[in-house]
């Protein structure tokens, strides 16, 4: 599914979207889906005329299995380098077949995709949860910090380690960003004009 020029997500993964950033043929994936979804990702790449070796990076928002499950299999198939917050690394390294090295990302780090994909620390859902932001395109990839299943909301309480911290992180780190396009992991992408809605939803979180 095309979001905008160079930004897509893999059709047919569930429950979480896997984003495909294609920067002149060099591909970065944001998140990796369930353990059994590597084949779905590889089939999507083949169908869209790409080779596995074009995937240079897999950037993870957090450790949960619906976001990181297929990471080991995708690394084996592509040779990609994995990036995640240091607080997620131990859990990620514990996955069967995980690569020996996971590149640590901290708040403010920039991954070299397009004009620079900025990691934003948004702890609470997990301690090392990251969102990713393209400031010139005004695109925010939310991971599980915000979801849009029927309506835009904060993280699902049941799966969130520290809900009040998660809400505080959204107020502190996300509310003032200039965002036009919201790429959630769960639910529908909001392709344009999300700024006001985003501010209102975050302001309404207790
Ligand atoms: Zn999660």
Boltz pocket constraint, residues with backbone or C-beta under 6 A from the ligand:
constraints:
  - pocket:
      binder: B
      contacts: [[A, 62], [A, 64], [A, 125], [A, 144], [A, 159]]
      max_distance: 6.0
